[in-house]
Amino acid sequence: MTDKAKEQNQEQKPIGFFNIVDSVLSVFLGVQNSARRERDFKHGNFKYYFIGGVIYGVLLLTGLICLVQYIAGSVQ
């Protein structure tokens, strides 16, 4: 199979749940490469990425708040 055929085959596949999670985590860490970004914009649905980003942001914020409260409580 040639590179062009592989590329066309990948373009036809829908983006799965784990690919969306991987892309959201990559964006939050700042390591998203241009090939993934192009794939996400071409074949992804914005609302799935938005929802994933909001969920991850809330989890991150909640985790940080819990960590700070735990550390502040153990200091006293």
C-alpha positions in Angstrom: 0.0 0.0 0.0 1.4 3.4 -1.0 1.7 6.3 1.4 -1.1 8.1 -0.5 -3.4 5.1 -0.2 -2.7 4.9 3.6 -3.4 8.6 4.0 -6.7 8.3 2.2 -7.7 5.3 4.3 -6.9 7.2 7.5 -9.0 10.2 6.3 -12.0 8.0 5.9 -11.9 6.6 9.4 -13.9 8.5 12.0 -12.1 9.9 15.0 -12.7 7.7 18.0 -13.2 8.5 21.7 -9.5 7.7 22.7 -8.2 9.9 19.8 -10.3 12.8 21.1 -9.0 12.2 24.7 -5.5 12.0 23.4 -5.9 15.2 21.4 -7.4 17.1 24.4 -4.6 16.0 26.7 -2.0 16.9 24.1 -3.4 20.4 23.7 -3.5 20.9 27.5 0.2 19.8 27.8 1.2 21.9 24.7 2.6 19.0 22.7 0.0 18.7 19.9 1.7 18.3 16.5 0.4 19.9 13.3 -0.6 16.6 11.7 -3.0 15.8 14.6 -4.3 19.3 14.6 -5.1 19.1 10.9 -6.8 15.7 11.4 -8.9 17.1 14.3 -10.0 20.1 12.3 -10.8 18.1 9.2 -12.6 15.1 10.7 -13.4 15.9 14.2 -16.6 17.4 15.7 -16.0 20.6 17.6 -18.5 19.9 20.3 -16.7 16.7 21.3 -13.4 18.5 21.7 -15.1 21.3 23.6 -16.9 19.0 26.0 -13.6 17.0 26.5 -11.7 20.2 27.2 -14.3 21.5 29.7 -14.4 18.1 31.5 -10.6 18.0 31.7 -10.4 21.6 32.9 -13.0 21.0 35.6 -11.1 17.8 36.7 -7.8 19.7 36.7 -9.2 22.6 38.7 -10.9 20.3 41.2 -7.8 18.3 41.7 -5.7 21.4 42.3 -8.2 22.8 44.8 -8.3 19.4 46.7 -4.4 19.3 46.7 -4.1 22.9 48.0 -6.7 22.2 50.8 -4.9 19.0 51.7 -1.5 20.7 51.9 -3.0 23.7 53.8 -4.7 21.4 56.3 -1.6 19.4 57.0 0.5 22.5 57.7 -1.6 23.6 60.7 
